[in-house]
Amino acid sequence: MCSRALWLLALLLGLLAAGAADAQEHACAPPPASAPAPPDTPRGQANAARAAAESGDPVAAEAALEAVARVAASQSPAEAAQLDIHLARTWQKLGARDPARAAVAAQRAVALLQQADALATQAGDARLRSYAQGYQGELYAASGRAEDALTLTRRALFEASRANAPDALYRWQWQLGRLAAARGDDDAAIAAYREALETLSLLRADLALGSAQESFTFRSEVEPAYLELVDLLLQRASQGDAAARQALLAEARDALESLKAAELRDYFRDACLDAQRRTTPEQVPGAVVLYPVLLPDRVELIVGTAEGLSLFRAPVDGPTLTAEALRFRGLLTKRTTHQYLPLAAQLYDWLIRPAQAVLVGPAVAALVVVPSGALRTIPFAALRDGQTGDFLIQKVPVAISPGLTLTDPRPIARARATGLVAGISKAVQGFAPLPSVPEEMKDVATAFPGVSLLDEEFLAARFEGEVASRPIDVLHVASHGEFRGEADESFVLTWDTRLSMDRLAALVARTRLRTERPLELLVLSACQTAAGDERAALGLAGVALQAGARSAVATLWSVNDEAAARIIQRFYAELAAGASRAKALQRAQQSLIETTAFRHPAYWSPFLLISSWL
């Protein structure tokens, strides 16, 4: 792994030169995974205590905590301080899970953190002192001791700066923002949040930003810092004049874009994932961009057009919308019922109707949605206007973007475009046959001539050789596959193996360096995403970016074979005739809506266009 200084230099320069490919690969490589602590070591025992606390077994957890505390007393000051901080955090978790133990757990946690502070001072370890003091401040804030919390947080900030520990620094900058917001000082809160996000921008998400005392999870350790700043900015934007409103909305949107990039870096463990694109959020030719912002008490809709930004309030809160979106996803796949209809209309009323005058209309070339959370798991095309009976896709072409700054919207140069299409039609490796795949592959080859690999010809080594040996504009894979919660567990089926999405992306990502001719379109027509899994949907949303493609078409769930073939045939026919990617998919989906057999959205709505809509 390269040094932090080298990585920061690489980040600032953007690693734009194609000739620096080897340096880029080194600078962006994920760090080696650290081995878990053996169970018979103090750290292993501390991890076991935490697992017991998280499993809901308070008796076992308390016994384990007491045992580790006795072991900690025999360690060196630095090692003992680390264990004490770890134990304190476990006591906090135990108290959070069991209100009856909350007061005792908080007392034990404070005592351990105070002891850790003294031990860290003895060891001369400013970083450990920072964590011990900062977490004490967090506990005091939770118990209403605001001034003590503020004092300790400031001390923790000083120690983090002294130790040059940005992984601790951003935590206490963020905590300072929360404390300021709690006392109503929005100016100080926004300033502190800005500093926290600036510190986060200098950290690689795949370095496990959590302290040495606890595991890092993006959802709890990073995401809230962005959303809490966005919340404050949107509150301000609803009160300011026009110029101030635009500035605040732009900052909120930029924070969301930074969050999207950080999420994808964390999912794919690729520190340079967001260095590929240089699109600004204002570069939206003909499109309208929708950012749904899910907050605990409300949902805000930021809408971007070439004319500027607008803010709309949805009549729902974030948790309710999340629950209903997940329920909608479950009902939508039931082809024999129409139970999805009330939710399709409800979600339309929440997410589209407040801004309908801007989002839908003949002048809108595409509606580009930048979803988050559970909204990544649903097809916006299937939202339905209860007043007219029309699905959203019947009103406007729809595309999904993992982040607008990560998108490169350009039309396909059709005159020179070539394709590589690979597919599995027979039963293999325990997967069902896909009998319509040969016809689907012919349709693709007609629109974009090139190489075709069917069944026994679709061997992983041969496929990799074809991708590596020739320029490809369109890569179409018609085979079983799945996006799962972790990128390295996602795969696409070849005749002889399961090709991991990581491996596929690494292979295709070589096209990133063909700046004059990158991969235009990656299509995965028979893959599915684990139902209700936001992490898996994040992988789906980032597939084009990870593979170095301008856009991708993929499916949220496994689609009826004949319906998929019809969608693909019409999609490529429209592309070949000159339609934009978004318009081509819209017409393909509309063609199924107009049939009796495939009108149900289970057949057509799982197809998502990701990134470039042109």
Summary of the structure (lengths in Angstrom):
residues: 614
radius of gyration: 25.8
end to end distance: 38.2
largest distance: 76.5
contacts: 2161
relative contact order: 0.07
helix: 57%
strand: 13%
